[in-house]
C-alpha cells in the first residue's frame, strides 16, 4: 500500500522537533480526479492488509490461521505491494503529466527518504524490545530469532548492514522493498504515461529473468539476498502503479471482461480446493514436484515468496481482479462496519510502523504462551484497538488543523 498519508503531522505538531517531523511527515498526494473522487475501497483494502500483517507478525496465535494466507497461495504482502503501487500512481502521476519533472521526482524521492528513516526507527525500537526482554525477562532465546543473532556474532558488519539495508530483521523486510521501488517510480511513471503495456511486459520479463537467474539484492553480513526480492516483486508494484495511473484519469488498466473475471474466480476456487482438500492438495503438490524433476523452472512451480513464484503471483492477481470488479465491494467499503479499516488504511504508514513495533512487543509477551483463542484474542484485540485509536487520533487532529487553518 503507496500508503500515502492523509494527516499533516507537521501542522498537527504531534511529533516534536522539526527533524523528527521531517522524518514522519507525510508527503501529500495530488487531489483525486474530479470524475472519481476518493475510492474508499483502497483505504479499506489497505486497512485489511495492515490488519492481517499485524496478526501474521505475532506467530503462534490461534488467529493467524484465519488470515488470507490460509486460503490461497499469496498473503497480505502481495496486497501491500500492489496497493502501494496503486496509491503511488494515484498520488504522483498527475505531477508528471502537467508539472515540473524535477519537482515531481523530488516528491516521490522524499517519500522514499521518509520510508528509510521509518524503517531504521522501527528496527532500532525492535532491537530494544528484544534486548529488554533478554535482560529483564530472561528471554535470551529471542535474540536467536528474527535475524538478530548476527548483531552479536558479527557486530561491526551487522551495524554496517542495517543502515545499508543489507541486513534486515525478520518481519521488517517490506519497507526496504517499498523504498527501493519508489526510487525508480519516477522513471516507471514517465514510461507508463507513454507506453503502459510495454512497461507491463518489460516488468514481466524482468520478473522472469530474476527467477531464471536467481537475481536478487545481496545481504551483508549474511549470505543470500533480500527476503522480498525487488527484481521479482516489482511486477506486482508496477501493475498496481499502472492501475492507479489509469484510475487517476477515470479509466482501468485492465477493464472488466466476463471471461477474464470467470478465469480469475476459477483460479481462486481451484487454489482454495488445493489448500483445503488434503487428497487433492497432495496429488497436485506431487504433480508440481514431478514438473520440477522434469526440469521446469522453479519460479513457475514453487511457492517461494522471495522470488514471487508463479502460483503466488497468479493467485494474487486473480484476487485483485475479482475484488476490484465486484460492485458489492464499493458498498461494503462505504459501510459503517468498514470504518475502522478505512481509518487504518488512510493512516497507513503510521499504522504499519506502530503495528510492527507493537507486534514485536507481543512476540515477547507471547513467547512463554501456547496458542489459546481467549488470550490470543485479548492480545491481538488490544493491539488492533490501539492501532484504530491511533488512526482516529491522527485523522481528527488533521481535521482540527484544517478547520483552524480555514
Helices and strands as residue ranges (DSSP letters): H 9-12, H 18-24, H 40-56, G 62-66, G 68-70, H 76-98, H 101-136, G 140-144, H 150-153, H 155-164, H 174-194, H 196-213, H 230-248, H 258-276, H 278-293, H 298-301, H 310-325, H 328-333, G 336-338, H 339-346, H 348-366, H 373-405
